[in-house]
Amino acid sequence: MSAPGTFLIHVDASTSIGTGHVMRCLTLGSALAQNGADVSFICREHEGHLCDLIEERGFMVHRLSAPADGFRAEAEPFHAAWLNASWQEDAEQTIAVIKTLGVKPGWLVIDHYALDHRWESALRPLVGRIFVIDDLADRTHDCDLLLDQNVFADMQTRYTGKVPKDCRLLLGPEYAPLQPIYAELHNCTPPRGGPVQRILISFGGVDRDNLTGRALAAFLSMNRPDTDVDVVISSSSPYASEIQNLVAGCANIHLHGNLPSLAPLMAKADLAIGAAGTTSWERLCLGLPALVVTLAENQRPIAGGLHQEGLVRWLGHKDEVSEQSIRKDLTELIERGIDERWSLHCQSTVDGKGITRIGAALT
């Protein structure tokens, strides 16, 4: 018999994967724990893992060993290399962890682009039910519940034939798993309109390509001391000292390190410049217009869908976007001002209550 209130979450962070998957699973885990669930994580110690952070938030982490040198990934699924192990090895290690728990988890939660139906089928006998969090719809799953928070024209059909017929689907931004503070601020944050007086620059917890530096240099070249800029840069970033030197003496630029939430800064900003990852839904919830850059291939369709719906302005992929191109779009928006309809459209798309809806589906 499985223990219904026991959740095991399999998710990774790394310099390749980024931090967004872990952060949204932490939000889910915290919500479940507050309702009395027993939640633990299973993560591999990739370069850039967040096991320590997860433990700081009060969760047990079952750590899988760092990958051995020379690992060669399979061709399928597309992101198989992100696992840094074969799916069989990862499944065996996960099974070993479950056998040490003393109970059969009621739910196994998987947020990992490198895993598909083969891994899930291998784990099924050891868990009650399986919940997959996905954004790509590029592989088949053996699961009981699937969440995809994205905006696509084919949203209602993109998983046809990719999940079991009795799998329940949670599709669209109404299920975006955001921290509770976003729902709290959603209705009390006024829509943006008119002059751009404050900008938020944040490219996530990794930003290996220093898009933060590019965006900041673009703004500095405009000579706008009348506009305040909040810059979020991890203390572990290889570019942290470079960015500190870049803004030295600029009273209108404010640097922020590792924050528990971006919500307060988003609520104050008139415009954001950032990645097209999981923070997209946070910005939308607070009605914050954004110029976005895709940092990974999996972000392209997400950014394309949001751009097509008029929710963001997609500047292009990281290797296509320069300081000059950022400056061009930024100058246009600052000179023209923000159209309030853009902000209202964002705010009406995400209400911040997704985590409550997911919790109801799980319990």
C-alpha positions as a Python dict, from the first residue, in 0.01 Angstrom:
ca = {
    (1, 'M'): (0, 0, 0),
    (2, 'S'): (122, 349, -81),
    (3, 'A'): (125, 640, 166),
    (4, 'P'): (-98, 902, -5),
    (5, 'G'): (63, 1196, 173),
    (6, 'T'): (418, 1100, 79),
    (7, 'F'): (578, 1278, -219),
    (8, 'L'): (916, 1212, -380),
    (9, 'I'): (1022, 1483, -626),
    (10, 'H'): (1286, 1398, -889),
    (11, 'V'): (1434, 1722, -1028),
    (12, 'D'): (1777, 1857, -1115),
    (13, 'A'): (1959, 2187, -1151),
    (14, 'S'): (2292, 2241, -1324),
    (15, 'T'): (2482, 2490, -1533),
    (16, 'S'): (2311, 2334, -1837),
    (17, 'I'): (1963, 2283, -1695),
    (18, 'G'): (1945, 2608, -1501),
    (19, 'T'): (1763, 2655, -1171),
    (20, 'G'): (1401, 2706, -1277),
    (21, 'H'): (1291, 2341, -1250),
    (22, 'V'): (1412, 2313, -891),
    (23, 'M'): (1260, 2648, -794),
    (24, 'R'): (913, 2557, -917),
    (25, 'C'): (938, 2217, -747),
    (26, 'L'): (1038, 2391, -423),
    (27, 'T'): (722, 2599, -452),
    (28, 'L'): (517, 2283, -501),
    (29, 'G'): (696, 2101, -220),
    (30, 'S'): (645, 2390, 23),
    (31, 'A'): (273, 2406, -54),
    (32, 'L'): (234, 2031, -4),
    (33, 'A'): (435, 2035, 320),
    (34, 'Q'): (223, 2318, 459),
    (35, 'N'): (-77, 2092, 411),
    (36, 'G'): (85, 1811, 608),
    (37, 'A'): (249, 1609, 330),
    (38, 'D'): (584, 1435, 372),
    (39, 'V'): (800, 1568, 87),
    (40, 'S'): (1154, 1473, -9),
    (41, 'F'): (1369, 1533, -317),
    (42, 'I'): (1599, 1321, -527),
    (43, 'C'): (1866, 1513, -721),
    (44, 'R'): (2195, 1441, -892),
    (45, 'E'): (2501, 1640, -788),
    (46, 'H'): (2565, 1803, -1125),
    (47, 'E'): (2787, 2107, -1147),
    (48, 'G'): (2557, 2386, -1031),
    (49, 'H'): (2318, 2161, -835),
    (50, 'L'): (2090, 2315, -571),
    (51, 'C'): (2087, 2034, -315),
    (52, 'D'): (2211, 2266, -39),
    (53, 'L'): (1936, 2519, -109),
    (54, 'I'): (1667, 2249, -102),
    (55, 'E'): (1799, 2130, 235),
    (56, 'E'): (1804, 2488, 364),
    (57, 'R'): (1432, 2504, 281),
    (58, 'G'): (1377, 2212, 519),
    (59, 'F'): (1355, 1915, 279),
    (60, 'M'): (1548, 1591, 277),
    (61, 'V'): (1752, 1546, -41),
    (62, 'H'): (1852, 1202, -163),
    (63, 'R'): (2166, 1283, -357),
    (64, 'L'): (2272, 1084, -661),
    (65, 'S'): (2643, 1082, -733),
    (66, 'A'): (2797, 1329, -974),
    (67, 'P'): (2832, 1194, -1329),
    (68, 'A'): (3146, 1012, -1429),
    (69, 'D'): (3370, 1160, -1696),
    (70, 'G'): (3311, 1041, -2050),
    (71, 'F'): (2938, 975, -2023),
    (72, 'R'): (2768, 957, -2364),
    (73, 'A'): (2399, 1035, -2377),
    (74, 'E'): (2144, 853, -2590),
    (75, 'A'): (1993, 1030, -2889),
    (76, 'E'): (1643, 1020, -2735),
    (77, 'P'): (1489, 1211, -2575),
    (78, 'F'): (1638, 1534, -2706),
    (79, 'H'): (1759, 1644, -2359),
    (80, 'A'): (1896, 1303, -2256),
    (81, 'A'): (2239, 1458, -2192),
    (82, 'W'): (2093, 1663, -1906),
    (83, 'L'): (2063, 1347, -1695),
    (84, 'N'): (2437, 1271, -1714),
    (85, 'A'): (2353, 904, -1669),
    (86, 'S'): (2161, 646, -1866),
    (87, 'W'): (1792, 636, -1785),
    (88, 'Q'): (1838, 277, -1666),
    (89, 'E'): (2111, 378, -1420),
    (90, 'D'): (1905, 670, -1294),
    (91, 'A'): (1598, 446, -1254),
    (92, 'E'): (1800, 187, -1059),
    (93, 'Q'): (1937, 455, -828),
    (94, 'T'): (1591, 603, -773),
    (95, 'I'): (1450, 257, -696),
    (96, 'A'): (1727, 207, -441),
    (97, 'V'): (1634, 537, -274),
    (98, 'I'): (1265, 444, -257),
    (99, 'K'): (1348, 111, -93),
    (100, 'T'): (1521, 300, 188),
    (101, 'L'): (1215, 516, 262),
    (102, 'G'): (1023, 247, 445),
    (103, 'V'): (700, 351, 270),
    (104, 'K'): (568, 344, -83),
    (105, 'P'): (541, 709, -196),
    (106, 'G'): (187, 807, -282),
    (107, 'W'): (318, 1032, -559),
    (108, 'L'): (638, 1039, -759),
    (109, 'V'): (680, 1386, -912),
    (110, 'I'): (913, 1418, -1212),
    (111, 'D'): (1031, 1750, -1354),
    (112, 'H'): (1304, 1645, -1596),
    (113, 'Y'): (1326, 1677, -1976),
    (114, 'A'): (1567, 1380, -1992),
    (115, 'L'): (1314, 1125, -1863),
    (116, 'D'): (1029, 958, -2050),
    (117, 'H'): (788, 663, -2037),
    (118, 'R'): (1068, 404, -2008),
    (119, 'W'): (1196, 546, -1679),
    (120, 'E'): (843, 609, -1552),
    (121, 'S'): (729, 253, -1632),
    (122, 'A'): (1029, 114, -1445),
    (123, 'L'): (934, 313, -1134),
    (124, 'R'): (558, 258, -1148),
    (125, 'P'): (549, -62, -935),
    (126, 'L'): (721, 121, -649),
    (127, 'V'): (493, 427, -622),
    (128, 'G'): (124, 502, -596),
    (129, 'R'): (89, 749, -880),
    (130, 'I'): (313, 949, -1113),
    (131, 'F'): (295, 1325, -1177),
    (132, 'V'): (499, 1471, -1465),
    (133, 'I'): (576, 1842, -1507),
    (134, 'D'): (663, 1918, -1869),
    (135, 'D'): (691, 2209, -2113),
    (136, 'L'): (795, 2038, -2434),
    (137, 'A'): (547, 1764, -2536),
    (138, 'D'): (838, 1603, -2722),
    (139, 'R'): (822, 1250, -2572),
    (140, 'T'): (577, 995, -2438),
    (141, 'H'): (496, 949, -2068),
    (142, 'D'): (356, 679, -1842),
    (143, 'C'): (189, 903, -1585),
    (144, 'D'): (-139, 967, -1404),
    (145, 'L'): (-121, 1347, -1401),
    (146, 'L'): (66, 1590, -1628),
    (147, 'L'): (117, 1965, -1595),
    (148, 'D'): (216, 2199, -1877),
    (149, 'Q'): (177, 2566, -1786),
    (150, 'N'): (258, 2706, -2129),
    (151, 'V'): (66, 2903, -2392),
    (152, 'F'): (39, 2729, -2729),
    (153, 'A'): (-226, 2732, -3000),
    (154, 'D'): (-246, 2350, -2989),
    (155, 'M'): (-252, 2332, -2610),
    (156, 'Q'): (-547, 2093, -2588),
    (157, 'T'): (-405, 1843, -2838),
    (158, 'R'): (-26, 1857, -2796),
    (159, 'Y'): (-20, 1555, -2561),
    (160, 'T'): (-258, 1341, -2768),
    (161, 'G'): (-97, 999, -2802),
    (162, 'K'): (184, 1094, -2564),
    (163, 'V'): (15, 1004, -2234),
    (164, 'P'): (-219, 723, -2121),
    (165, 'K'): (-586, 778, -2203),
    (166, 'D'): (-679, 807, -1836),
    (167, 'C'): (-405, 1061, -1758),
    (168, 'R'): (-542, 1389, -1624),
    (169, 'L'): (-397, 1699, -1791),
    (170, 'L'): (-343, 2035, -1621),
    (171, 'L'): (-280, 2266, -1917),
    (172, 'G'): (-218, 2638, -1942),
    (173, 'P'): (-102, 2932, -1727),
    (174, 'E'): (-384, 2888, -1474),
    (175, 'Y'): (-173, 2600, -1339),
    (176, 'A'): (159, 2787, -1323),
    (177, 'P'): (316, 2685, -988),
    (178, 'L'): (402, 3022, -839),
    (179, 'Q'): (493, 3115, -482),
    (180, 'P'): (189, 3234, -279),
    (181, 'I'): (320, 3591, -274),
    (182, 'Y'): (234, 3624, -645),
    (183, 'A'): (-135, 3553, -585),
    (184, 'E'): (-126, 3803, -297),
    (185, 'L'): (27, 4077, -513),
    (186, 'H'): (-174, 3997, -828),
    (187, 'N'): (-479, 4209, -745),
    (188, 'C'): (-298, 4491, -564),
    (189, 'T'): (-27, 4560, -824),
    (190, 'P'): (-153, 4830, -1062),
    (191, 'P'): (-110, 4781, -1438),
    (192, 'R'): (192, 4952, -1593),
    (193, 'G'): (132, 5235, -1833),
    (194, 'G'): (321, 5541, -1951),
    (195, 'P'): (683, 5625, -1863),
    (196, 'V'): (939, 5357, -1783),
    (197, 'Q'): (1080, 5468, -1449),
    (198, 'R'): (1215, 5138, -1316),
    (199, 'I'): (1358, 4834, -1499),
    (200, 'L'): (1429, 4486, -1364),
    (201, 'I'): (1713, 4286, -1523),
    (202, 'S'): (1721, 3919, -1423),
    (203, 'F'): (1842, 3622, -1629),
    (204, 'G'): (1806, 3345, -1373),
    (205, 'G'): (2045, 3167, -1145),
    (206, 'V'): (2305, 3065, -1403),
    (207, 'D'): (2334, 3311, -1697),
    (208, 'R'): (2648, 3146, -1836),
    (209, 'D'): (2644, 3380, -2137),
    (210, 'N'): (2628, 3701, -1931),
    (211, 'L'): (2309, 3836, -2086),
    (212, 'T'): (2285, 4040, -1766),
    (213, 'G'): (2602, 4223, -1864),
    (214, 'R'): (2479, 4277, -2220),
    (215, 'A'): (2146, 4421, -2105),
    (216, 'L'): (2313, 4639, -1845),
    (217, 'A'): (2567, 4773, -2095),
    (218, 'A'): (2281, 4851, -2335),
    (219, 'F'): (2105, 5054, -2067),
    (220, 'L'): (2420, 5235, -1956),
    (221, 'S'): (2493, 5341, -2313),
    (222, 'M'): (2159, 5526, -2317),
    (223, 'N'): (2268, 5763, -2037),
    (224, 'R'): (1940, 5761, -1846),
    (225, 'P'): (2016, 5860, -1483),
    (226, 'D'): (1643, 5933, -1444),
    (227, 'T'): (1558, 5560, -1472),
    (228, 'D'): (1627, 5317, -1188),
    (229, 'V'): (1744, 4964, -1261),
    (230, 'D'): (1735, 4660, -1032),
    (231, 'V'): (1986, 4394, -1135),
    (232, 'V'): (1963, 4042, -990),
    (233, 'I'): (2288, 3850, -1015),
    (234, 'S'): (2381, 3539, -818),
    (235, 'S'): (2682, 3573, -591),
    (236, 'S'): (2812, 3252, -749),
    (237, 'S'): (2797, 3396, -1101),
    (238, 'P'): (3134, 3409, -1276),
    (239, 'Y'): (3036, 3760, -1391),
    (240, 'A'): (2937, 3902, -1051),
    (241, 'S'): (3255, 4106, -998),
    (242, 'E'): (3253, 4223, -1361),
    (243, 'I'): (2900, 4357, -1321),
    (244, 'Q'): (2984, 4521, -989),
    (245, 'N'): (3267, 4707, -1161),
    (246, 'L'): (3039, 4800, -1452),
    (247, 'V'): (2789, 4980, -1229),
    (248, 'A'): (3031, 5128, -978),
    (249, 'G'): (2931, 5486, -908),
    (250, 'C'): (2587, 5455, -1073),
    (251, 'A'): (2342, 5568, -807),
    (252, 'N'): (2040, 5459, -1013),
    (253, 'I'): (2150, 5095, -1048),
    (254, 'H'): (2083, 4860, -759),
    (255, 'L'): (2243, 4513, -738),
    (256, 'H'): (2068, 4224, -565),
    (257, 'G'): (2210, 3881, -483),
    (258, 'N'): (2031, 3554, -411),
    (259, 'L'): (1672, 3648, -328),
    (260, 'P'): (1399, 3421, -186),
    (261, 'S'): (1155, 3576, -436),
    (262, 'L'): (1162, 3824, -724),
    (263, 'A'): (803, 3931, -652),
    (264, 'P'): (879, 4256, -463),
    (265, 'L'): (1116, 4376, -737),
    (266, 'M'): (870, 4274, -1011),
    (267, 'A'): (590, 4463, -839),
    (268, 'K'): (799, 4783, -838),
    (269, 'A'): (923, 4758, -1197),
    (270, 'D'): (765, 4903, -1511),
    (271, 'L'): (959, 4678, -1750),
    (272, 'A'): (1169, 4363, -1723),
    (273, 'I'): (1454, 4226, -1931),
    (274, 'G'): (1516, 3856, -1878),
    (275, 'A'): (1507, 3496, -1991),
    (276, 'A'): (1205, 3316, -2134),
    (277, 'G'): (1208, 3052, -1861),
    (278, 'T'): (994, 2985, -1555),
    (279, 'T'): (1004, 3349, -1441),
    (280, 'S'): (786, 3434, -1743),
    (281, 'W'): (478, 3329, -1544),
    (282, 'E'): (581, 3536, -1244),
    (283, 'R'): (613, 3847, -1460),
    (284, 'L'): (279, 3780, -1627),
    (285, 'C'): (104, 3737, -1293),
    (286, 'L'): (216, 4082, -1180),
    (287, 'G'): (141, 4243, -1515),
    (288, 'L'): (505, 4320, -1589),
    (289, 'P'): (585, 4374, -1959),
    (290, 'A'): (913, 4212, -2062),
    (291, 'L'): (1179, 4195, -2328),
    (292, 'V'): (1295, 3833, -2328),
    (293, 'V'): (1591, 3639, -2464),
    (294, 'T'): (1592, 3261, -2502),
    (295, 'L'): (1892, 3097, -2335),
    (296, 'A'): (1821, 2733, -2426),
    (297, 'E'): (1658, 2553, -2718),
    (298, 'N'): (1361, 2443, -2507),
    (299, 'Q'): (1277, 2809, -2438),
    (300, 'R'): (1227, 2892, -2807),
    (301, 'P'): (873, 2750, -2845),
    (302, 'I'): (775, 2897, -2507),
    (303, 'A'): (896, 3243, -2607),
    (304, 'G'): (738, 3206, -2949),
    (305, 'G'): (399, 3125, -2798),
    (306, 'L'): (414, 3417, -2555),
    (307, 'H'): (533, 3656, -2826),
    (308, 'Q'): (257, 3546, -3063),
    (309, 'E'): (-2, 3614, -2791),
    (310, 'G'): (139, 3963, -2734),
    (311, 'L'): (249, 3879, -2379),
    (312, 'V'): (623, 3941, -2423),
    (313, 'R'): (853, 4088, -2683),
    (314, 'W'): (1098, 3816, -2783),
    (315, 'L'): (1431, 3970, -2887),
    (316, 'G'): (1576, 3643, -3017),
    (317, 'H'): (1810, 3365, -2905),
    (318, 'K'): (2117, 3437, -2694),
    (319, 'D'): (2355, 3409, -2990),
    (320, 'E'): (2143, 3652, -3195),
    (321, 'V'): (2102, 3925, -2934),
    (322, 'S'): (2365, 4194, -2893),
    (323, 'E'): (2406, 4497, -2671),
    (324, 'Q'): (2300, 4709, -2970),
    (325, 'S'): (1982, 4510, -3042),
    (326, 'I'): (1876, 4527, -2677),
    (327, 'R'): (1941, 4900, -2677),
    (328, 'K'): (1725, 4945, -2989),
    (329, 'D'): (1415, 4785, -2838),
    (330, 'L'): (1474, 4935, -2495),
    (331, 'T'): (1512, 5286, -2640),
    (332, 'E'): (1187, 5247, -2833),
    (333, 'L'): (993, 5142, -2523),
    (334, 'I'): (1140, 5413, -2302),
    (335, 'E'): (1070, 5684, -2558),
    (336, 'R'): (717, 5561, -2637),
    (337, 'G'): (620, 5446, -2288),
    (338, 'I'): (434, 5127, -2189),
    (339, 'D'): (91, 5062, -2337),
    (340, 'E'): (-132, 4977, -2040),
    (341, 'R'): (-314, 4716, -2250),
    (342, 'W'): (6, 4508, -2262),
    (343, 'S'): (26, 4500, -1883),
    (344, 'L'): (-344, 4421, -1842),
    (345, 'H'): (-316, 4136, -2094),
    (346, 'C'): (-29, 3986, -1893),
    (347, 'Q'): (-216, 4019, -1564),
    (348, 'S'): (-530, 3857, -1699),
    (349, 'T'): (-336, 3551, -1821),
    (350, 'V'): (-196, 3431, -1485),
    (351, 'D'): (-375, 3481, -1153),
    (352, 'G'): (-109, 3319, -933),
    (353, 'K'): (-339, 3049, -792),
    (354, 'G'): (-192, 2762, -993),
    (355, 'I'): (-27, 2598, -694),
    (356, 'T'): (-366, 2573, -521),
    (357, 'R'): (-517, 2407, -828),
    (358, 'I'): (-228, 2161, -853),
    (359, 'G'): (-258, 2079, -484),
    (360, 'A'): (-629, 2004, -530),
    (361, 'A'): (-550, 1769, -818),
    (362, 'L'): (-287, 1586, -612),
    (363, 'T'): (-492, 1550, -295),
}
